[in-house]
Amino acid sequence: MPHADVIAHRSRSTAATLGDVCGHVRAPLQAALVAATKMWIARRDERILMRLPDYLLKDIGIGRADIWRAVRYGRV
């Protein structure tokens, strides 16, 4: 009878518990993926801007030394 009491007092099913675990694992993985994607995009944009001649960078309003900051934080 003690075994039946333990099972009867469960508040959640195994499926619900596995869903919670997947949710707790998914959020950090999703955050890491978003961060990695943003970093990849910033590096790609930085490489593209570094290939531009100085007169085009001047037209955009940034100098070669400002490319890193402009890509990550915008033109300030």
Contacts in CASP RR format, 6 or more apart in sequence:
PFRMAT RR
TARGET T0000
AUTHOR 0000-0000-0000
METHOD contacts of the structure
MODEL  1
MPHADVIAHRSRSTAATLGDVCGHVRAPLQAALVAATKMWIARRDERILM
RLPDYLLKDIGIGRADIWRAVRYGRV
42 71 0 8 1.000
42 72 0 8 1.000
45 71 0 8 1.000
46 67 0 8 1.000
46 68 0 8 1.000
46 71 0 8 1.000
49 57 0 8 1.000
49 62 0 8 1.000
49 67 0 8 1.000
49 70 0 8 1.000
49 71 0 8 1.000
50 64 0 8 1.000
50 67 0 8 1.000
52 60 0 8 1.000
54 63 0 8 1.000
54 64 0 8 1.000
57 63 0 8 1.000
57 64 0 8 1.000
57 67 0 8 1.000
60 75 0 8 1.000
61 75 0 8 1.000
62 70 0 8 1.000
62 75 0 8 1.000
66 75 0 8 1.000
69 76 0 8 1.000
END
